[in-house]
């Protein structure tokens, strides 16, 4: 040992290195201890400078029943980011396998801020009884200003947390003859759709999410205006464009139960109103294909009945969603009845790229320009149709794209054939094409569509649908070899 020490002392470089390490360790320990000491000193100084009021929130009342306020405050405190900064916290697994909950430990202090004031919470356990309580410490000069709104804030946040945690259920109205005993039947709602997976224009999706979030926080605002706290949406567009999937995503986003009303099972308006009265708060009331019901004379509920249903005071704390394939009566569309109109169009090239990314993992492909040309000449398929093609051919993205191209070309050809069979003479169509006229609804005349299709097929080498599929199979065999 003496010889080793002599060697170390005789080497200046080693001595300097050891000193540097010791200095770094000492500096780190000193700084950490200094910061901790300063915090304790500052808190002690604050306690001496201010007069505090203390409130105790016991977990149980005198009858050993759970104090709901304790549950609300406890849930609220554990949702605060500052729990992670406390001296000691517990980690628990959540409902999901990847979920971890951070829970405040006993005798830990949480500092919260509200309306510019600081409040202090302590999770305290009585040594004699073993019962837990939450102790609120608040400056006396702040208590009159913030105590009541602060507790209301805790209650609101608690409701939001509980709403997100609850299991979403789907309710359907029972047959008419069974409705005396059981008006609604429900099952757990397990649809996997979310706002992130919905195929929709990104800006439009952001606006709708913002609208729903604003509604959730607007109860006091609506009541101050003397209005019922409800919101209504009309989703319209052709079949297969994602309206039902979007409703599922709305329910998941809001954590709202879905009440789907089948008007064919409604005996009269009184029965419809009773159904609405039996729905819960924070629910999504859905009537699909509203235009079909309005056009039926056999339906028990009339247009006026549906209007009264939409305007009724019993729709408080609910979101109403209607879907339609076609335009409906303007009396229904007026503001106050339908607040938000959302159009679900047939697939365009932008939506196609979104589907290709989510279904096939493709950001780009050499066949994308050919797909885009098909859309440009008037091809139109629903997102559901294109999505199904991609799912069926997901093992070969190239084959999937070629099958989509074939379907788009077939769509254009069938549309042109239908228009040709229903139009006037070829000479009249040719003159209409030469003059560049368009039909009243804005669509291009059939002859123009036919010539566009003919030119596109020539450009692509006159490949038929079967040619494209055969090419896809050859591509797969080459890829496999």
N, C-alpha and C positions, 0 to 999 in steps of 0.2 A: 504493500500500500504506500509505503514511504517513497519507494522508487517511482511509482506511478504518479504520485503527487508532485514529485520533483520534476518529472517530465512535463506534466501539465503546467507547472509554474514557470518552467523554462521556455514555454511556447507562448509568446504574446498573442498570437492569432487565436489560439484556443481560449485564452483568458478573456479576450474581447468578445468572443462569440458567446461564452457563458454569461458574461455580464449583460450582453444584449438580451439574451433570453430571460434572465431574471428581471431585468428592467421592464420588458414587455409584460411579463406575468404580473408584476407588481402594479404596473400602470393600469392593466385591465381590471384587476381586483379593486384597486383604489377608486377607479372611475365608477365601476358598478356600485360599490358600497357608498360612494359619495352621492350618486343619483338617488339611490334608495333612501339614504339619510335625509337628503334635501326634501324628497317627497313627504317623508314622515314629519319633518320639521314644518313644512308648509301647511300640511293638514292640521297639525297642532296649533299653528298660528291662526288659521282660519277659525278653528273651534273657539279660540279665545276672543277673536274679534267679532264674531257673529253670535246672535242668539238663535238657537234652533228649536223647532217644534218636532216632537217625535210622535209617530203613529204606528200602532201595532196591528198587523193583519194576521190573526191566528189561523192555523189550518183547520181547526175545528171550533164549533161554537160550544156553548155550555151544555148542550144536549149531545155532544160528540157527533154532530152532523157536519159534513164537509162544508167549509166556507167557500162558496163559489168565487168570492172576490180573491181569496188566496190563490185559487187555481188560475184565475185570469192574470193576476200579477206575476205569478211564478212562470206561466207560459210566456208572458211578455218579456220578462227579464232574460229568460234563456234564449230568446230570439235576438237579443242585442249583440252586436259584434264585440262589444267590450267584455263579454264573458270570457272570450279567448285570452284577454289580457289580465284576468284575475290571477291571484297567486296560486290558486288551486281550482281545478275543474274536473268533472267526471266525464268519461267518454262512454256512450251507450250506442248500441246498434239500433238503427231505425227500422221502419216497416220494410224498406227495400234493402237488398243485399249490399248495395253500395252506399247506403245512407248511414252517417255517423252523427249522433247528437251530442252536443257539448252542454252539460248540465252543471249549474252552479253548486259548489260544495258548501258545507256548513260554515257559518261565521266568516263568509267572504263578503267583501264590500263591493258593490257595483255603483258606479257613478253614471248618472243619466242626465241629459240636458233637455230642457223643454222651455220654449219661449224665452230663451236667454238666461234661464236660471238653472242652477245645479241642484240635483236631488241625489240622495244617497240611500241605497237599499242594502240591508244586511240580512242574510239568511241565517236565522238564529235558532238554535235548538236548546230548549230548557233542560238543564242538567238534572232537575228533580223529576219532572214529569216525562221527559223525552219527547215532548210535543214541539213541533216546528212552528215558527212564526216568521213573518217578513216585517222588518222594522224600516219604516220610512223616516228619513231625517231631512227636514226642509227648513230653510231659513224663514224665520217668522215674518220678515218683511216681504217674502215672496208668496206665502201660503194663500193669502186672500186672492191674489192675482192668478195663480196657476193651479191650485190644488184641484178644484172641480174640473176644469178643462183637461188637466193632466190625467185624472182618473177616467174621464170620458175617452181620452186618447188611448189609454190602455185597453179599455173595453172594445174599442173599434179594431185595434190591432189584433186582439185576441179573436174576435169574430172572423177576421180575415184569415188568420192562421188555421182556425178550426174548419173554415170553409174549404181551404186547400187540402186539408187532411181527410176530409170525409169521402166516403165511397159514393161515386156517382151512380145513380140508378135510372133505368128507363121504365117509364110508366105508360101503359096503353089503356084506353077506356074499354070496359067490358061490353059484352053484348047487351042490348037494351033490356031483355027480360031478366038479366042477372044484376042489373044496376041497383036494385033495391038493397041488396046485401053487400055488394062489392062493386064500387064504381071504377076503381083502378086496380090493375094488376101490374106488378113490377118485377124486374130482374136486374141483377148487377149489370152495369153498362161497361163492357170491356172493349169497346171499339178502340183500335190503336191509333186512330188519326189524331194529330196535333196541329197546331197552327204552323209549326215548322215544316211538317210534311205536306201540307196543302199546296197544290199547284195553283199559284195565283200571282199576279203582278206584285212585285215586292213592295212598291210604294202603296198600292191599294191595301195590301195586307197590313202594313204598318199603320195606316190610317184607321182601319177597322179595329185593330188591337188597342190603339190609343182611345178610340171612341168607347169601347167596352170598359177599359180601365177608368176612364173619366166617369162613366155612368156608375160604376161601383162605389165611387167616392162622393156621389152627388146627392145623397139622401136628404141632408139638411138643406141643400140648395133648392131642390124640388119643393120641399115642404114650405120653405120661405116664400116661394112663388105661388103657393096654393095649388100645386099640381101633383097628380099621382106619380109616384116614383116608378116609372116603367119606361121601357124602350121597345121599339118594334122594328123589325128588319124584313125586307122583302128580297128574297133570292130568286132571280128569274133567269131563264135561259133554257136551251134545249136539253133533252135527256142526256145523261152521261157526262155532264160538264162539272160535276163535283159538288152539287148543292147539298145533298144528304151528308156527304163526307165533311163538308164545311160545318154543318150543324153539329156533328160529332166533335169536331175540333173546338167549336165554340164552347160546348159543354165542358170539355176537358180544361180549356183555358180559364173558364169562370168557376169551375167546380160546381156547376149547377146540375140538378136533376133534370131529365128530359121528360116532359109530358106530351106524348104524341096523340093528338085527337083525330079519330076517324069519324068524320061527320056522317057517314052512312049508318053509324050505330047510334046516332042521336035522335031521340023521339021528337023533341021540340026545343025551343029556345030556353025554356025553363030548365030542361035537363042539361043543356049546354052550360048554363050559368052555375048550376049546382056542381058540375064537374070542375069548373074553374075555382069555385069556392073551396074545393077539397084538395087543390094543389097547394104545395108548401111554398113558403117564401124562398127567395133565391132559386127560382126554377125557370126553365126554358119551356115555354108553351109553343108547340109546333103544330101547324096545319100544313100538310104538303099538298101540292097540286090544287091550290085554291081556285084557279080558273076553271077546273073541271067541276067542282062543286057548284060554283056560281052559275054554270051553264045548264045544270040539271034541274028540271022541274020536279023530279021525284024526290029531291033531297028535302028532308023535313025542316031544315034550318034555312031561312030565306036570306037574301042579301041584307035586309034591314036587321035581321037577327045577328048576323056576323058583325055588322057595324056596331050594334049595341054591345056585343061581346068585346070588341076592340076598345070601345070607349069606356067600358064599365069601371066603376071605382074599385071593384074587387080584384083588379089586376095589379095591385100595389106590390112592389118589390119583385117584379117579374119581367122577363124579357120575352117578347112574343116574336116568333119567326114564322113567316109564310113563304112557301115556294110556289112558283108558277112557271109554266112553259111559255105562256103567251101574255099579252097585255090584258089587264083586268080593269074593272070599272074605276073611273077617275075619282069617284066618291071614296073609294077605299084608299087610293094613293095619296090623298091630300095630307099635308103635314099635320101631326098630332095623332094620326092613325098609323101611318107608315113613316117612321122617322128616317130610315136609311134604306136606299135602294142599291142593291149589289147585282151587277150583271155578270153572269157566268157564260162567256162566249165559247164557241167551238175552238178547237186547238189551232193556234198559229205557230209560226216558227219559233218564237220566243218561248212559248209554253212547251213546245216539242223539245227544245234544248234542256229545259228543266226536267222533263220526264226522262230524257236520255241520261242525264246526270244521276238522277235518283234511282232509276231502274237498271241502268246498264253500266253506270260508273264512267260515262263518256263526257268529257268536256269538249271534245272536238273529234271529227272523223272526216275522212276523205269523201264520204257520201253525204255529208251535211249540205253542201251546195246543191246537190240534186234534190234533196228533201225541200230545201228552201224554194227552188224553182217550182216544185209542185204546188206549194202554198201560194206562190205568186200568180199562178194561172187559175186559181180559184178552187183548189182542192180543199175539202173541209171534212174533218173527222173529229169526233169528240175525244177529249182527254182519256175517257174510259176505254174507247176503242184502241187508241194508240198504246195506252198503258198495258192492255191485255196482250197485244202483239208482242210487246217488249218482255212481259213476264213469260210468255210461252216460249220465247227464243232467247232467254237470258243467258244461256250457255254459250251463245255465239252472237256477240253484238253486231257483227257485220251482217249475218243473216237476218237479225231483227230489223236493222235499218233497211235492208232490201225488201223485206216483207212490208214494212211501212210504206216504202215508195210504191210498191205494187198496189197496196190498198188505196193510196192517194190517187194514183192514176185511174184505178177502177172507179173511184168516186167521181172524178171529173168526167170520165166517159159516160157514166150512167146519168149524170145530171144533164149533160149535153144531149143525150139520147131522149130523155124525157122532154126537154124543151123543144127539140126538133119535132117530136111527135105531136106536141100540143101547140105548135106555132103555125103561121100561115105558109104561103108558098115559098119555095127556095129563092125566087126572084126578090120577094119582099124582104126576106132576111138578108139577102146579099146587099140590097140597097140600104137597109138599115145599118149594116156593117160599114159600108163605104162612107156613109154620112157621119159615122161616129156617134150615132144616137145610142142612148141608154134607156133601159126600161124605167118605169115609174118608181120602182123600189130601189133604184140605184145599181142593180146588177147588170153586167155586160150582156148584150144580146147573144143568143145561142150560137149564131154563125161566128162571132168573134171568139167565143170560147172554143168552138170547134177548131178554128184556124190556129189559135194559140196552142191547143192540145196537139194538133198535127205537127206544128213546128217544133214543139218540145220533144215529141216522140222521134222525129227525124234527127234532132240534135243528140238524143241519147242512144241513137243507133237502132231505133224501132224495136226496142226490147219489149216483149210482152210480159205479162205477169208471170207466166211459166218460165220464161227465160231468166227472170230475176231470181226466182226460187231455185232453179237449177244452178245458177251461178253461185248462189249462197251455199248450196250443198257442195259444189266443187271447192269453194273457198274453205269450207270446214274440213274436207278430206285432205286438202293440201296443208292446212294448218296442223291437222293431226299427224300427218306424215313428217 
